[in-house]
Amino acid sequence: MLSALDDGVANITSALHDGGLYENSVIIVTTDNGGLVGGNGCGSNFPLRGGKHSFFAGGIQGTALVHSPLLPPAAHNTV
């Protein structure tokens, strides 16, 4: 899935470059919250506790990425 996401972002970025829109774009990639654990779910949020439909960290935390040529240099490579 990560490889497919990587290919998709590359395709979008190329299309933005080809259309002359890249310099004014903000690309945001985010995730759904936590994997489905327990019951019929086979997800894992280790080392976080919990999953979808819970208020534990495994059910509410997710990763995200923001990329844009419009961001100031101070924002580059920040977490």
ZADREN-249274 format. One record per residue: x, y, z of N, C-alpha, C, CB in turn; residue in three letters. Coordinates in nm, 4 decimals, always signed. Glycine has a CB too. Layout:
// residues N
+----------+----------+----------+----------+----------+----------+----------+----------+----------+----------+----------+----------+------+
|      nc1 |      nc2 |      nc3 |     cac1 |     cac2 |     cac3 |      cc1 |      cc2 |      cc3 |     cbc1 |     cbc2 |     cbc3 | code |
+----------+----------+----------+----------+----------+----------+----------+----------+----------+----------+----------+----------+------+
|        X |        Y |        Z |        X |        Y |        Z |        X |        Y |        Z |        X |        Y |        Z |  ALA |
...
+----------+----------+----------+----------+----------+----------+----------+----------+----------+----------+----------+----------+------+
END
This chain:
// residues 79
+----------+----------+----------+----------+----------+----------+----------+----------+----------+----------+----------+----------+------+
|      nc1 |      nc2 |      nc3 |     cac1 |     cac2 |     cac3 |      cc1 |      cc2 |      cc3 |     cbc1 |     cbc2 |     cbc3 | code |
+----------+----------+----------+----------+----------+----------+----------+----------+----------+----------+----------+----------+------+
|  +0.0824 |  -0.1192 |  +0.0000 |  +0.0000 |  +0.0000 |  +0.0000 |  +0.0866 |  +0.1253 |  +0.0000 |  -0.0936 |  +0.0000 |  +0.1203 |  MET |
|  +0.1964 |  +0.1211 |  +0.0735 |  +0.2839 |  +0.2375 |  +0.0784 |  +0.3461 |  +0.2660 |  -0.0579 |  +0.3934 |  +0.2168 |  +0.1826 |  LEU |
|  +0.3793 |  +0.1604 |  -0.1300 |  +0.4346 |  +0.1764 |  -0.2647 |  +0.3309 |  +0.2395 |  -0.3579 |  +0.4814 |  +0.0400 |  -0.3208 |  SER |
|  +0.2054 |  +0.1967 |  -0.3461 |  +0.0980 |  +0.2542 |  -0.4281 |  +0.0770 |  +0.4015 |  -0.3941 |  -0.0333 |  +0.1760 |  -0.4081 |  ALA |
|  +0.0830 |  +0.4355 |  -0.2658 |  +0.0714 |  +0.5754 |  -0.2243 |  +0.1858 |  +0.6571 |  -0.2822 |  +0.0699 |  +0.5870 |  -0.0705 |  LEU |
|  +0.3064 |  +0.6035 |  -0.2757 |  +0.4238 |  +0.6714 |  -0.3285 |  +0.4079 |  +0.6975 |  -0.4788 |  +0.5504 |  +0.5881 |  -0.3015 |  ASP |
|  +0.3605 |  +0.5975 |  -0.5525 |  +0.3371 |  +0.6136 |  -0.6966 |  +0.2297 |  +0.7187 |  -0.7232 |  +0.2962 |  +0.4793 |  -0.7597 |  ASP |
|  +0.1237 |  +0.7175 |  -0.6430 |  +0.0156 |  +0.8146 |  -0.6606 |  +0.0609 |  +0.9576 |  -0.6368 |  -0.0984 |  +0.7821 |  -0.5677 |  GLY |
|  +0.1384 |  +0.9782 |  -0.5318 |  +0.1905 |  +1.1128 |  -0.5026 |  +0.2847 |  +1.1575 |  -0.6147 |  +0.2647 |  +1.1151 |  -0.3652 |  VAL |
|  +0.3671 |  +1.0647 |  -0.6661 |  +0.4566 |  +1.0981 |  -0.7781 |  +0.3756 |  +1.1383 |  -0.9015 |  +0.5490 |  +0.9781 |  -0.8117 |  ALA |
|  +0.2669 |  +1.0671 |  -0.9292 |  +0.1823 |  +1.1000 |  -1.0451 |  +0.1188 |  +1.2375 |  -1.0296 |  +0.0727 |  +0.9938 |  -1.0637 |  ASN |
|  +0.0690 |  +1.2662 |  -0.9112 |  +0.0060 |  +1.3972 |  -0.8867 |  +0.1090 |  +1.5086 |  -0.8974 |  -0.0616 |  +1.4006 |  -0.7475 |  ILE |
|  +0.2263 |  +1.4868 |  -0.8378 |  +0.3319 |  +1.5879 |  -0.8432 |  +0.3750 |  +1.6138 |  -0.9867 |  +0.4523 |  +1.5442 |  -0.7591 |  THR |
|  +0.3903 |  +1.5083 |  -1.0663 |  +0.4272 |  +1.5244 |  -1.2071 |  +0.3204 |  +1.6017 |  -1.2838 |  +0.4496 |  +1.3877 |  -1.2724 |  SER |
|  +0.1946 |  +1.5698 |  -1.2589 |  +0.0857 |  +1.6403 |  -1.3267 |  +0.0838 |  +1.7885 |  -1.2886 |  -0.0495 |  +1.5752 |  -1.2926 |  ALA |
|  +0.1107 |  +1.8181 |  -1.1618 |  +0.1164 |  +1.9585 |  -1.1193 |  +0.2312 |  +2.0314 |  -1.1878 |  +0.1317 |  +1.9681 |  -0.9665 |  LEU |
|  +0.3478 |  +1.9659 |  -1.1979 |  +0.4619 |  +2.0249 |  -1.2689 |  +0.4265 |  +2.0478 |  -1.4155 |  +0.5868 |  +1.9338 |  -1.2573 |  HIS |
|  +0.3708 |  +1.9453 |  -1.4806 |  +0.3363 |  +1.9545 |  -1.6232 |  +0.2348 |  +2.0653 |  -1.6504 |  +0.2811 |  +1.8211 |  -1.6726 |  ASP |
|  +0.1435 |  +2.0863 |  -1.5575 |  +0.0406 |  +2.1893 |  -1.5744 |  +0.0826 |  +2.3266 |  -1.5257 |  -0.0835 |  +2.1485 |  -1.5028 |  GLY |
|  +0.2043 |  +2.3388 |  -1.4756 |  +0.2517 |  +2.4679 |  -1.4262 |  +0.1868 |  +2.5114 |  -1.2964 |  +0.2285 |  +2.5722 |  -1.5292 |  GLY |
|  +0.1334 |  +2.4156 |  -1.2211 |  +0.0614 |  +2.4479 |  -1.0975 |  +0.1391 |  +2.4155 |  -0.9713 |  -0.0686 |  +2.3749 |  -1.0945 |  LEU |
|  +0.2521 |  +2.3464 |  -0.9852 |  +0.3251 |  +2.2983 |  -0.8684 |  +0.3671 |  +2.4102 |  -0.7745 |  +0.4462 |  +2.2219 |  -0.9122 |  TYR |
|  +0.4162 |  +2.5191 |  -0.8261 |  +0.4687 |  +2.6286 |  -0.7431 |  +0.3629 |  +2.6923 |  -0.6534 |  +0.5294 |  +2.7350 |  -0.8314 |  GLU |
|  +0.2351 |  +2.6705 |  -0.6827 |  +0.1270 |  +2.7262 |  -0.6011 |  +0.0437 |  +2.6165 |  -0.5348 |  +0.0370 |  +2.8150 |  -0.6866 |  ASN |
|  +0.1041 |  +2.5010 |  -0.5108 |  +0.0300 |  +2.3867 |  -0.4572 |  +0.0715 |  +2.3537 |  -0.3147 |  +0.0502 |  +2.2652 |  -0.5456 |  SER |
|  -0.0217 |  +2.2958 |  -0.2428 |  +0.0034 |  +2.2381 |  -0.1112 |  -0.0461 |  +2.0937 |  -0.1193 |  -0.0691 |  +2.3203 |  +0.0056 |  VAL |
|  +0.0437 |  +1.9986 |  -0.0940 |  +0.0097 |  +1.8566 |  -0.0993 |  +0.0028 |  +1.8056 |  +0.0445 |  +0.1146 |  +1.7747 |  -0.1843 |  ILE |
|  -0.1113 |  +1.7484 |  +0.0804 |  -0.1316 |  +1.6950 |  +0.2151 |  -0.1674 |  +1.5475 |  +0.2033 |  -0.2432 |  +1.7740 |  +0.2918 |  ILE |
|  -0.0919 |  +1.4632 |  +0.2728 |  -0.1186 |  +1.3194 |  +0.2771 |  -0.1448 |  +1.2862 |  +0.4235 |  +0.0021 |  +1.2335 |  +0.2172 |  VAL |
|  -0.2566 |  +1.2219 |  +0.4500 |  -0.2897 |  +1.1864 |  +0.5873 |  -0.3454 |  +1.0447 |  +0.5926 |  -0.3907 |  +1.2865 |  +0.6466 |  THR |
|  -0.3660 |  +0.9946 |  +0.7093 |  -0.4125 |  +0.8583 |  +0.7282 |  -0.5435 |  +0.8562 |  +0.8048 |  -0.3075 |  +0.7758 |  +0.8010 |  THR |
|  -0.6113 |  +0.7460 |  +0.7925 |  -0.7272 |  +0.7187 |  +0.8765 |  -0.6735 |  +0.6869 |  +1.0158 |  -0.8155 |  +0.5999 |  +0.8189 |  ASP |
|  -0.7569 |  +0.6972 |  +1.1155 |  -0.7108 |  +0.6718 |  +1.2530 |  -0.7051 |  +0.5237 |  +1.2844 |  -0.8017 |  +0.7414 |  +1.3530 |  ASN |
|  -0.5907 |  +0.4763 |  +1.3274 |  -0.5740 |  +0.3424 |  +1.3810 |  -0.6263 |  +0.2266 |  +1.2989 |  -0.6364 |  +0.3374 |  +1.5078 |  GLY |
|  -0.5710 |  +0.1095 |  +1.3245 |  -0.6165 |  -0.0126 |  +1.2593 |  -0.7297 |  -0.0771 |  +1.3370 |  -0.5014 |  -0.1107 |  +1.2435 |  GLY |
|  -0.8055 |  -0.1617 |  +1.2694 |  -0.9153 |  -0.2334 |  +1.3333 |  -0.8579 |  -0.3533 |  +1.4077 |  -1.0223 |  -0.2784 |  +1.2286 |  LEU |
|  -0.8713 |  -0.3533 |  +1.5382 |  -0.8176 |  -0.4624 |  +1.6203 |  -0.9311 |  -0.5328 |  +1.6930 |  -0.7132 |  -0.4093 |  +1.7217 |  VAL |
|  -0.9104 |  -0.6605 |  +1.7275 |  -1.0136 |  -0.7366 |  +1.7979 |  -1.1245 |  -0.7801 |  +1.7034 |  -1.0719 |  -0.6541 |  +1.9121 |  GLY |
|  -1.2037 |  -0.8760 |  +1.7465 |  -1.3130 |  -0.9253 |  +1.6632 |  -1.2597 |  -0.9803 |  +1.5320 |  -1.4148 |  -0.8141 |  +1.6364 |  GLY |
|  -1.3103 |  -0.9294 |  +1.4199 |  -1.2642 |  -0.9738 |  +1.2881 |  -1.1479 |  -0.8907 |  +1.2364 |  -1.3781 |  -0.9686 |  +1.1888 |  ASN |
|  -1.1057 |  -0.7898 |  +1.3122 |  -0.9957 |  -0.7048 |  +1.2687 |  -0.8614 |  -0.7727 |  +1.2866 |  -0.9975 |  -0.5744 |  +1.3442 |  GLY |
|  -0.7721 |  -0.7492 |  +1.1949 |  -0.6388 |  -0.8080 |  +1.2062 |  -0.5326 |  -0.6979 |  +1.2074 |  -0.6128 |  -0.9071 |  +1.0902 |  CYS |
|  -0.5727 |  -0.5751 |  +1.2426 |  -0.4792 |  -0.4641 |  +1.2467 |  -0.3951 |  -0.4634 |  +1.3728 |  -0.5531 |  -0.3347 |  +1.2349 |  GLY |
|  -0.2906 |  -0.3838 |  +1.3673 |  -0.2043 |  -0.3680 |  +1.4836 |  -0.1627 |  -0.2215 |  +1.4923 |  -0.0793 |  -0.4620 |  +1.4750 |  SER |
|  -0.1742 |  -0.1657 |  +1.6093 |  -0.1318 |  -0.0281 |  +1.6321 |  -0.0150 |  -0.0243 |  +1.7299 |  -0.2488 |  +0.0566 |  +1.6848 |  ASN |
|  +0.0513 |  -0.1386 |  +1.7447 |  +0.1636 |  -0.1494 |  +1.8375 |  +0.2675 |  -0.0431 |  +1.8058 |  +0.2267 |  -0.2899 |  +1.8314 |  PHE |
|  +0.3208 |  +0.0271 |  +1.9002 |  +0.3133 |  +0.0049 |  +2.0444 |  +0.1976 |  +0.0808 |  +2.1107 |  +0.4440 |  +0.0456 |  +2.1087 |  PRO |
|  +0.1104 |  +0.1412 |  +2.0326 |  -0.0013 |  +0.2153 |  +2.0907 |  -0.1134 |  +0.1206 |  +2.1298 |  -0.0531 |  +0.3211 |  +1.9924 |  LEU |
|  -0.1924 |  +0.1614 |  +2.2280 |  -0.3030 |  +0.0811 |  +2.2785 |  -0.4316 |  +0.1236 |  +2.2095 |  -0.3161 |  +0.0949 |  +2.4321 |  ARG |
|  -0.5193 |  +0.0279 |  +2.1797 |  -0.6493 |  +0.0595 |  +2.1219 |  -0.6463 |  +0.0619 |  +1.9708 |  -0.6978 |  +0.1916 |  +2.1731 |  GLY |
|  -0.7623 |  +0.0892 |  +1.9121 |  -0.7772 |  +0.0941 |  +1.7673 |  -0.9004 |  +0.1740 |  +1.7309 |  -0.7853 |  -0.0470 |  +1.7082 |  GLY |
|  -0.9520 |  +0.1517 |  +1.6118 |  -1.0720 |  +0.2238 |  +1.5678 |  -1.1822 |  +0.2141 |  +1.6741 |  -1.1227 |  +0.1674 |  +1.4323 |  LYS |
|  -1.2592 |  +0.3170 |  +1.6840 |  -1.3718 |  +0.3232 |  +1.7781 |  -1.3272 |  +0.3258 |  +1.9232 |  -1.4637 |  +0.2056 |  +1.7564 |  HIS |
|  -1.2017 |  +0.3647 |  +1.9503 |  -1.1574 |  +0.3787 |  +2.0884 |  -1.0925 |  +0.5159 |  +2.1067 |  -1.0584 |  +0.2648 |  +2.1269 |  SER |
|  -1.0826 |  +0.5584 |  +2.2301 |  -1.0190 |  +0.6865 |  +2.2599 |  -0.8743 |  +0.6697 |  +2.3045 |  -1.0974 |  +0.7597 |  +2.3669 |  PHE |
|  -0.8216 |  +0.5470 |  +2.2979 |  -0.6809 |  +0.5259 |  +2.3277 |  -0.5974 |  +0.5779 |  +2.2119 |  -0.6513 |  +0.3763 |  +2.3544 |  PHE |
|  -0.4669 |  +0.5954 |  +2.2352 |  -0.3784 |  +0.6543 |  +2.1345 |  -0.3828 |  +0.5794 |  +2.0013 |  -0.2361 |  +0.6570 |  +2.1863 |  ALA |
|  -0.3966 |  +0.4457 |  +2.0025 |  -0.4021 |  +0.3681 |  +1.8795 |  -0.5241 |  +0.3954 |  +1.7950 |  -0.3971 |  +0.2245 |  +1.9114 |  GLY |
|  -0.6253 |  +0.4567 |  +1.8537 |  -0.7479 |  +0.4863 |  +1.7799 |  -0.7606 |  +0.6305 |  +1.7368 |  -0.8653 |  +0.4506 |  +1.8621 |  GLY |
|  -0.6746 |  +0.7180 |  +1.7886 |  -0.6901 |  +0.8595 |  +1.7552 |  -0.5672 |  +0.9211 |  +1.6898 |  -0.7233 |  +0.9364 |  +1.8784 |  ILE |
|  -0.4512 |  +0.8560 |  +1.6987 |  -0.3312 |  +0.9134 |  +1.6390 |  -0.3146 |  +0.8654 |  +1.4958 |  -0.2074 |  +0.8775 |  +1.7218 |  GLN |
|  -0.2623 |  +0.9503 |  +1.4136 |  -0.2322 |  +0.9146 |  +1.2759 |  -0.1171 |  +0.9995 |  +1.2270 |  -0.3556 |  +0.9321 |  +1.1853 |  GLY |
|  -0.0595 |  +0.9591 |  +1.1170 |  +0.0516 |  +1.0339 |  +1.0597 |  +0.0024 |  +1.1221 |  +0.9467 |  +0.1611 |  +0.9391 |  +1.0098 |  THR |
|  +0.0803 |  +1.2235 |  +0.9153 |  +0.0455 |  +1.3129 |  +0.8047 |  +0.1731 |  +1.3735 |  +0.7482 |  -0.0528 |  +1.4245 |  +0.8513 |  ALA |
|  +0.1631 |  +1.4203 |  +0.6265 |  +0.2736 |  +1.4860 |  +0.5593 |  +0.2185 |  +1.6077 |  +0.4870 |  +0.3462 |  +1.3895 |  +0.4608 |  LEU |
|  +0.2889 |  +1.7208 |  +0.4969 |  +0.2527 |  +1.8419 |  +0.4230 |  +0.3740 |  +1.8825 |  +0.3421 |  +0.2062 |  +1.9581 |  +0.5190 |  VAL |
|  +0.3543 |  +1.9023 |  +0.2116 |  +0.4646 |  +1.9416 |  +0.1232 |  +0.4167 |  +2.0552 |  +0.0337 |  +0.5151 |  +1.8204 |  +0.0374 |  HIS |
|  +0.4975 |  +2.1586 |  +0.0244 |  +0.4648 |  +2.2700 |  -0.0630 |  +0.5877 |  +2.3565 |  -0.0848 |  +0.3500 |  +2.3533 |  -0.0045 |  SER |
|  +0.6087 |  +2.4041 |  -0.2080 |  +0.7152 |  +2.5006 |  -0.2305 |  +0.6835 |  +2.6352 |  -0.1655 |  +0.7387 |  +2.5188 |  -0.3800 |  PRO |
|  +0.5615 |  +2.6528 |  -0.1186 |  +0.5199 |  +2.7771 |  -0.0535 |  +0.5612 |  +2.7845 |  +0.0937 |  +0.3701 |  +2.7924 |  -0.0644 |  LEU |
|  +0.6007 |  +2.6698 |  +0.1515 |  +0.6402 |  +2.6689 |  +0.2927 |  +0.7732 |  +2.7408 |  +0.3100 |  +0.6500 |  +2.5241 |  +0.3464 |  LEU |
|  +0.7883 |  +2.8196 |  +0.4177 |  +0.9148 |  +2.8885 |  +0.4413 |  +1.0250 |  +2.7887 |  +0.4776 |  +0.8987 |  +2.9931 |  +0.5529 |  PRO |
|  +1.1511 |  +2.8229 |  +0.4501 |  +1.2610 |  +2.7306 |  +0.4805 |  +1.2641 |  +2.6839 |  +0.6266 |  +1.3920 |  +2.7965 |  +0.4471 |  PRO |
|  +1.2181 |  +2.7653 |  +0.7186 |  +1.2175 |  +2.7249 |  +0.8601 |  +1.1249 |  +2.6063 |  +0.8852 |  +1.1752 |  +2.8423 |  +0.9483 |  ALA |
|  +1.0297 |  +2.5836 |  +0.7974 |  +0.9348 |  +2.4739 |  +0.8142 |  +0.9847 |  +2.3445 |  +0.7514 |  +0.8011 |  +2.5115 |  +0.7542 |  ALA |
|  +1.0899 |  +2.3486 |  +0.6743 |  +1.1413 |  +2.2289 |  +0.6070 |  +1.1963 |  +2.1302 |  +0.7092 |  +1.2507 |  +2.2664 |  +0.5048 |  HIS |
|  +1.1694 |  +2.0032 |  +0.6871 |  +1.2206 |  +1.8936 |  +0.7705 |  +1.1838 |  +1.9070 |  +0.9179 |  +1.3700 |  +1.8860 |  +0.7577 |  ASN |
|  +1.0659 |  +1.9586 |  +0.9457 |  +1.0210 |  +1.9693 |  +1.0845 |  +0.9231 |  +1.8577 |  +1.1172 |  +0.9562 |  +2.1063 |  +1.1104 |  THR |
|  +0.9142 |  +1.8258 |  +1.2447 |  +0.8213 |  +1.7229 |  +1.2909 |  +0.7228 |  +1.7887 |  +1.3857 |  +0.8963 |  +1.6039 |  +1.3607 |  VAL |
+----------+----------+----------+----------+----------+----------+----------+----------+----------+----------+----------+----------+------+
END
